[in-house]
């Protein structure tokens, strides 16, 4: 067990990520506050999504992908030799950029697809309602739980995916640009939902929208690729401070729109 800073649930130490021989991310050391939203910002191709995928061992699903360094969850390295990746993915859930409900399952079955196994019918219904309420979706779908999720709007489908992740009772929620494919109204709903969910979960969210990072996050981390194309963490700080008084000139240049 390795010590992490007080108030942090998740942290990386000298994390590097590779696709074959190509290094995508290097030397990332960062802690993520417990029950807070941390936003990852930076231009396309700087390694934000790769870093996110390393936090629950989804990165290694890619052919020839590997990780160096460590990711600590409650002080334990999730890449330890005796660690079950599936157990980590239950503790660290993920919501992807585009809504991906299971098309052959009903809304109800989607909501509990990742719930703990062995529940009876009543317990499944209770778990589904809890998850759908957590995703601010219950009132909109409670009369059509047996219908296809593909009948829902894009924003509703994304909230259903959030409900599915929440039903697994994780400690951390990873969100990879969860509003990228949504209209402004659906985006606002998801942002409000993130503010609510961080009372219960530690959230790490990738976003290209700096205004969104300012609205929803307590901490913002800025990443940038170096001249060789390797993504590196430039700085991380309280969101208000990073957007008003960044310590690195490259951060200031990015948030002021000089590049990116």
C-alpha positions in Angstrom: 0.0 0.0 0.0 1.3 3.5 -0.9 0.3 6.6 0.9 -1.8 9.2 -1.0 -2.5 12.8 0.0 -5.3 13.4 2.5 -8.6 13.9 0.8 -7.6 12.1 -2.3 -9.2 8.8 -3.4 -7.4 8.3 -6.7 -3.9 9.3 -7.8 -1.2 8.5 -10.4 2.5 8.3 -9.9 4.9 8.8 -12.9 2.2 7.4 -15.2 3.2 6.6 -18.8 0.9 5.1 -21.4 1.9 3.4 -24.7 0.3 2.1 -27.9 2.9 -0.3 -29.0 6.2 1.6 -29.2 4.5 5.0 -29.3 4.3 6.8 -26.0 1.1 8.7 -25.7 1.4 10.0 -22.1 4.5 10.5 -19.9 5.3 11.2 -16.3 1.8 12.1 -15.0 1.6 12.5 -11.3 -1.7 13.9 -10.0 -4.2 13.3 -7.2 -8.0 13.4 -7.6 -10.0 14.8 -4.7 -12.6 12.6 -3.1 -16.1 13.5 -4.0 -15.2 16.4 -6.2 -15.1 17.0 -10.0 -11.7 17.2 -11.6 -11.7 18.5 -15.2 -9.0 17.5 -17.7 -8.5 20.1 -20.4 -6.1 20.6 -23.3 -6.0 20.5 -27.1 -6.9 17.4 -29.1 -4.2 14.8 -29.1 -2.6 15.7 -25.7 -3.5 12.4 -24.0 -6.5 13.4 -21.9 -8.6 10.4 -22.9 -5.7 8.1 -22.7 -5.0 9.2 -19.2 -8.7 8.7 -18.3 -8.7 5.2 -19.7 -5.6 4.3 -17.7 -7.5 5.1 -14.5 -9.7 2.0 -14.7 -7.5 -0.2 -16.9 -9.6 0.2 -20.0 -6.4 1.4 -21.8 -4.9 -2.0 -21.8 -7.9 -3.4 -23.8 -6.3 -1.7 -26.9 -4.0 -4.0 -28.9 -0.4 -3.7 -27.7 -1.2 -1.0 -25.1 0.6 -0.9 -21.8 1.1 1.4 -18.8 4.2 2.3 -16.8 4.1 3.9 -13.3 1.1 3.4 -11.0 -2.5 4.3 -10.4 -3.5 4.3 -6.8 -7.1 3.7 -5.7 -7.3 4.2 -1.9 -3.6 3.7 -1.8 -3.5 0.4 -3.7 -1.9 0.1 -7.1 -4.6 -1.0 -9.5 -1.9 -2.4 -11.8 -0.6 -4.8 -9.2 -0.1 -8.3 -10.3 -2.8 -9.7 -8.1 -5.5 -7.2 -9.1 -8.5 -8.2 -11.1 -9.1 -5.6 -13.9 -12.9 -6.3 -13.8 -13.0 -5.6 -10.1 -11.3 -2.2 -10.8 -13.8 -1.4 -13.5 -16.7 -2.0 -11.1 -15.1 0.4 -8.6 -14.1 3.0 -11.3 -17.0 3.4 -13.7 -16.9 5.1 -17.1 -19.2 7.2 -19.3 -18.1 7.6 -22.9 -18.3 10.5 -25.3 -21.2 9.2 -27.2 -24.2 7.5 -25.6 -23.9 3.7 -25.8 -27.0 2.1 -24.3 -27.3 -1.6 -25.1 -29.7 -1.6 -28.0 -31.1 -5.1 -27.5 -32.0 -4.4 -23.8 -34.9 -2.4 -22.4 -34.5 0.9 -20.5 -35.0 -1.1 -17.3 -32.4 -3.7 -18.2 -29.9 -1.1 -19.3 -30.2 0.6 -16.0 -29.3 -2.5 -14.0 -27.0 -4.2 -16.5 -24.0 -3.4 -14.3 -25.8 -3.7 -10.9 -24.5 -6.3 -8.4 -25.5 -9.9 -9.4 -27.9 -12.1 -7.5 -30.7 -9.5 -7.0 -34.3 -10.7 -6.9 -37.0 -9.0 -8.9 -37.9 -6.5 -6.2 -34.3 -5.6 -5.6 -33.6 -5.1 -9.3 -36.5 -2.7 -9.5 -35.3 -0.8 -6.5 -31.8 -0.7 -7.9 -33.1 0.6 -11.3 -35.1 3.3 -9.7 -32.2 4.4 -7.5 -29.9 4.6 -10.5 -32.4 6.3 -12.8 -33.2 8.8 -10.0 -29.5 9.5 -9.5 -29.3 10.2 -13.3 -32.3 12.5 -13.1 -34.1 10.2 -15.5 -36.7 8.3 -13.5 -39.6 10.7 -14.0 -39.1 10.7 -17.7 -39.0 7.0 -18.2 -40.9 5.3 -15.4 -43.9 4.7 -17.6 -41.8 3.1 -20.4 -39.2 1.0 -18.7 -39.8 -2.0 -21.0 -39.2 0.0 -24.2 -36.0 0.4 -26.3 -33.5 2.9 -25.1 -33.1 4.0 -28.7 -36.4 5.7 -28.5 -34.9 8.2 -26.0 -33.3 11.5 -27.0 -29.5 11.7 -27.1 -29.4 13.5 -23.7 -31.7 10.9 -22.2 -29.6 8.0 -23.6 -26.5 9.6 -22.0 -28.2 9.9 -18.7 -29.2 6.2 -19.0 -25.6 5.4 -19.5 -24.8 7.4 -16.4 -27.5 5.5 -14.5 -26.0 2.2 -15.7 -22.6 3.2 -14.4 -24.0 4.4 -11.1 -25.9 1.1 -10.6 -22.6 -0.7 -10.3 -22.1 1.3 -7.1 -18.6 2.6 -8.0 -16.4 4.9 -6.0 -15.2 6.9 -9.1 -16.9 8.0 -12.2 -14.8 8.8 -15.3 -16.5 10.9 -18.0 -15.0 11.3 -21.4 -16.5 14.4 -22.9 -20.0 13.3 -21.8 -21.7 16.3 -23.5 -19.8 16.4 -26.7 -22.6 15.1 -28.9 -25.5 16.8 -27.0 -27.4 20.0 -27.6 -27.1 23.0 -25.2 -30.2 22.0 -23.2 -29.1 18.4 -22.7 -25.6 19.6 -21.9 -27.0 21.8 -19.1 -28.9 18.9 -17.7 -25.7 16.7 -17.6 -23.7 19.5 -16.0 -26.3 19.9 -13.3 -26.2 16.1 -12.8 -22.4 16.1 -12.4 -22.8 18.7 -9.7 -25.2 16.4 -7.9 -23.3 13.2 -8.4 -20.1 14.6 -7.0 -21.7 14.5 -3.6 -21.5 10.8 -3.8 -18.8 10.0 -6.3 -15.3 11.2 -7.2 -15.6 12.4 -10.8 -12.8 12.9 -13.4 -14.1 14.4 -16.6 -12.4 15.2 -19.9 -13.8 18.3 -21.6 -12.8 20.5 -24.6 -15.1 23.2 -23.3 -13.2 25.4 -20.9 -16.4 27.2 -19.8 -17.8 23.8 -18.9 -14.7 23.0 -16.8 -15.1 26.3 -15.0 -18.8 25.6 -14.3 -18.6 22.0 -13.1 -15.2 21.3 -11.6 -13.4 22.0 -8.3 -10.0 21.2 -9.8 -8.8 21.6 -13.4 -5.7 19.8 -14.9 -4.2 21.1 -18.1 -2.4 18.7 -20.4 -0.3 19.5 -23.5 1.6 17.4 -26.0 5.4 18.2 -26.2 7.3 18.6 -29.5 7.5 14.8 -29.8 3.7 14.4 -29.5 3.8 12.9 -26.0 1.1 14.2 -23.6 2.2 15.7 -20.4 0.5 17.3 -17.4 1.4 21.0 -17.3 -0.3 21.9 -14.1 -3.3 21.2 -11.9 -4.9 23.5 -9.4 -8.2 24.8 -8.0 -10.3 25.7 -11.0 -10.7 29.3 -10.1 -7.0 29.8 -9.6 -6.0 27.9 -12.7 -8.3 30.0 -14.9 -7.3 33.3 -13.3 -3.7 32.9 -12.2 -2.1 29.9 -13.9 1.5 29.2 -12.9 2.7 28.1 -16.4 2.7 30.4 -19.4 1.5 27.6 -21.7 -1.7 27.3 -19.6 -2.3 31.0 -19.8 -1.8 30.9 -23.6 -4.3 28.0 -23.9 -7.1 29.4 -21.7 -6.8 32.8 -23.4 -7.2 31.2 -26.8 -3.7 31.9 -28.2 -3.6 28.2 -29.3 -5.6 25.0 -29.2 
